């Protein structure tokens, strides 16, 4: 079994998925591409991390899903942020801000 | 909201799993499609785009599994799947399953049975509310002993003076003749266990009658005024068929009418695990229930009452003990004649029990039975390892397909748990049967005595714990090893045959070796017990138990007075003496192995080192010819004669041990003659004879000092007729019963039995149980070890079939192959044997105190065990070895 890198970044991945869905509903591949795009290719989200996250967050009530048509008429499952998901995104963003600030300070201190 | 949603998801995942899975499938398919579309748009041709998309996506099954694991209820779902898989796997191999379940059932069942036994004898708390808070007070006649009954007057003083206790209650065990018929005597009186109690007995123990009332304080005030009784639930059921109007009914106890006022609850069986009374009567009525006529309530030296009670809140046992020490000191000053040197001992009821019970036999059994469980677990572990190794390919495949290691370990453990549950279930059935067997084996005196063996909730909880421990013992290691081996097989693509020689195969050999060693220890211990038991049956008792019939009668059951009882005995004795087949007959208050009694005795001219004048010594009261009938030699002086009666001066015979210890200092026994001894009533009694030592109640221990008094001078109403017969005593029983009916049609003997039966029931009960179970455990252990060895060798042969084929093709003879395989098994057996013998050499000296007439290092036992074990293991290795030797080389080469 290859080691699973998503465990480390679970919270981060969740946050980025929520962020990418903030503007509009998207299907799985769309979400992956969007994250790649906004992180300028730093994060490449593999299906093995993406789908467990999506399904878990749907069960948490942060996302809802519906089947729809893609731009080139393929059937695809679209995920959309719920109100709870939006709140979660806010808390996550705030938390992340605090952490990154703290880390930045710690690194500057020495 | 979130929680509700999760519940909905849980529902969907568990019960609409297929639909959820189909949807997931569609979603992943559409992802691959979109990916392919993306590639086509960037100019790659359709075929290559689809291929690229699938490669980029990776393992679809793995992604699906990861999603499933992220879902709610994943563990529950996985458990069901593992359970189904485990059951299917076990059903596919009924032989394997049967052996494993049987091994576990033996191990677990034996443990549950022994736990119930030990529990019934020692550990079960009193069946009352807050039973663990009950304390007990003992009064001991000197500082040397730690237990003894208390007198009623002392008890009354304790109640009046002590501040430590919330409540104190007394009880005294006795047996009474009960006749439930209210009118004229319809049936014969029945001998039942009774308890004389203070009126506060039930309230002190917090026991509420299920019907009627408990005793009230007035019933504790005036002797012989309130003939009332509370009956046990079992008597209510048995005699009164649960009559709801039983309160107010009259029963006759020893001929006196008593009013039933209440029924004790079913769970309440008294305060002694070995004594379950059917009748409770106020102690004030003791003159009517105890037929010896003495008023037990007025003598400070009549110490026969057990005191139980509860402490005041916040008072510790040590504080109560300190207060009792002061009170006992005061009582000694006030009543020097009766209370000199008396001490009170305050303990919790459970503490008292643990201090006074002989726990050596139960502890040995517990140790043995735990060894058996360990062996069963080792056996199952090695079987599971073999199974895991043979499933190596399957496991490697599962790993390659993306199953996680944790997932596989869980799957193996589920299988172990199913096996443990099956084994535990079968174990309960086995334990239940064993406990019923014990119950039938417990010596019975006809009334509710003896521990109440049963498989209760405590024992069932114990089974559950044992089963859980077994799973950990036998399940965990094999599952880790299996997964580890399978993983290395995947990584190195080794064949299963070479992987079979890996860590788990070594571990198996260690397990089997250990099992053989343990079974050697068990076999040696059981061999020693067996030898000791055989020896104890032939041990010299100091009297001749053959052709002796004992007839115990209790004329007080008929309400006889002391004189009437004595006359009845005399008449019966005369009639029996003239029966054909009877050599002679006599009367004794007690006989060896059938209840013992000790009386306080002072010896003129002797004072104990601690200044104590009275000795607490075993005592018997016997008629003329007792010694000649029992064939106990009189070493000097004389035995009792018909002229030693109430009008003549008191006489006594002492045994050798008493004479040597207290009178002659080991010198000439005849110096003991003429010495004066005194009971508490201090009338002088002269020693007229010294009898040879004989066993009194236990076999193998050095005989205790005993003094005999003339039955005519000191005897009470209860006695046993000792009849020496020409041949088998059993044939006389009908004739003796007939003679008894002629004298009094309504009297029935308490018991009629052969002396030899009595000894094997009473004196040898525990040794016999230990020996029986020890031998059974030893045999089971050896069978388990042999099965294990057979499994290991068979397994080895299976995995070396190819090698054997090559050897034979290259010219190896069948004999050589046979030797090779046999050597493999026997090396293991020999190693186990040597280790086992070494452990046994170290361990058996611990048994020295309970082995009779056999050395803990008995060479014959050790040798016999070695031979038996080598034979058994040789057979276990021979079967697969000869199979290997008859392998067809062509078939073997193509193998695997």
Interface residues (C-beta under 8 A of the other chain):
Chain A: X1 X27 X28 X29 X46 X47 X48 X51 X52 X53 X55 X56 X58 X59 X60 X61 X70 X72 X74 X75 X76 X77 X84
Chain B: X1 X2 X5 X6 X9 X23 X24 X26 X27 X28 X30 X31 X33 X34 X35 X37 X38 X57 X58 X62 X63 X66 X67 X69 X70 X71 X72 X399 X402 X404 X405
